[in-house]
Amino acid sequence: PVLDTEDAWVSVEGPVSIVELALEQKRIHYPLVEHQFVLCTILYAIMRFSLKSVKPLALFDSKGKNAFFKDLTSIQLLPSGDMDPNVLSLRQQFLAKVVSAAVQTLCSSQKAKEVSEEDLFPFEKGKNWPTLAADLAQYLQVSEDVVKRHHVCELYSYGMDHLGEE
């Protein structure tokens, strides 16, 4: 970008302006940032629902694992469309665990004093974990329909038929 400055400001001495510093920064490779975001979301879900025996890095192939340890300004090879079926199976199992844990938490919170999940966790207000899992499925190359079907099955199995119908 071209920044026009007035003549009076050209002769000013002092530290470099924040605009000039920002323009000198390298551009971030946005797909790499998205890749980091997916890992953060996975780690948060594991922590939030206390999921046992989940290895977060096992959900990524070798290119994906290597990309986590690179500078965000570098252009890295990210996982392509062809994935190992074992990794896809692990991803699908993980998303199913997240959905199951979310429904179980919702069911137990409603049975105990009719308290909603938002009241128990106010900082997560508006966060719908099954929907988040379906969104995460796009990034993890898992079919959203599989995640949504699992969500409906879980709702029916916990006796929340009215939500399952929706």
WOURSUL-V167056 format. One record per pair of residues at least 12 apart in sequence whose ideal C-beta (glycine too) atoms are under 6 Angstrom apart, sorted by the first residue. I is the first residue (numbers start at 1). GAP is how many residues later the second one is. Records with the same first field share a line. If there is no record, write none. Layout:
BEGIN
I->GAP, GAP
END
This chain:
BEGIN
26->47
28->44, 45
29->46
31->47
32->40, 44
35->32, 43
38->101
41->95
42->14
43->13
45->53
49->52
51->46
58->32
59->31, 32
61->18, 26
63->14, 16
64->15
83->58
91->49, 51
92->50
95->38, 42, 52
96->54
98->35
99->31, 34, 51, 52
100->54
102->27, 28
103->51, 55
107->51
130->21
133->14
134->13, 14
152->12
END
